């Protein structure tokens, strides 16, 4: 793997970490290294690499010490002695690397405590690198704190984490702390160009730029993508080198309210074998660039900015904002989607049905799906009767609820008791109600139920729904109301 093959072996090879290199090597040159270091920052940006370099430096037999004030590197391991070679090969007996994610208990720290007092086996010092130190339990963290407070003179600890806020403050206070920042695009490009040159691989500046941006600030990610490209796995990274013409086309279809063409385009993207997750991420980045440009943010990445983009010219900031939100939601829906393209298709339909652009009239011809007719007088009584053959308890529960609203898609009821709401919204009952409602209105219906905060007596006991005392219900009518007419008839 490129990220191991091209891991820096000297401090001078670290890119974009001059402030860290200067502080660490300066202390080494003076013979005053700290006994505990705390490295924190996001993944793949050089924390473990720097920790291994420090371990190499602490055990090097012939280090190179520089007095050049213009250089940030004051101390460099030779890289040639037996100790340096062992660290590089991963078999140095005095370099102990621990993954706290899988060795997080107090017993693991006790093992360190028992062995740390022993003299180094082959080098000058023992170096413990504890990765993802935030994963240690509280008991293990307290045990580690004791070690950091009174370490043997030959023992050094380097703690690495992506979540520094989860590490107890007393541990951090015992360490020299260094924050590793994400590399810039230029720093990533610098590393990728070095690798490409070493592999005699010709790569265009545009491709290097796109890989660097897609790496999301991680050297390891960028090196992995470049390795796939060099090894001929172009299909895996083809999405990185696509133009944004299909993004512009999709935007234009939305402006025209032509959801049919937009959905056909999404399916073409899928049938072409492209990764929908990656494609959607890129589309959201495209929309973000347009949105930031629309609201006047300067120095926005010009990767997607095209003055001939009709969508960029005509779309409002409000429209683009809603598109960003809806397509971001679709991105999270891919994992559970039965049909791969469904989240994007639903996003497009939702955007148009919600009338994002009121001046654009949506027709059933352009949607190519039935458009529900919104009715303020939903046939609720008919629905109650329709569910009766399925289950009399549903009939009685619906009878106790009120119709709140129906907007052509969402049928909202109001319940006055929590157990009524739970019954209506249970999976089996909800499916029955939605199916019967769809038959009544001729389009898919989604059932919702709110719980009223009013007392049921105040709602139900009115002169309109309470029978006069002079006209009491007879026993047959009561049985029919409670159990249904078929059961009541058997009792007669």
Helices and strands as residue ranges (DSSP letters): H 2-5, G 11-13, H 18-29, E 36-40, H 47-59, E 64-65, E 75-76, H 82-89, E 95-99, H 106-116, E 126-131, G 133-135, H 138-149, E 155-161, G 164-166, H 169-173, E 176-179, H 185-198, H 205-214, H 219-230, H 234-237, G 238-241, H 245-255, H 259-271, H 276-294, H 310-314, H 317-333, G 334-336, H 342-353, H 364-367, H 380-388, H 392-400, E 402-406, E 410-415, H 418-424, H 427-441, E 446-451, H 456-460, G 469-471, H 475-483, H 485-491
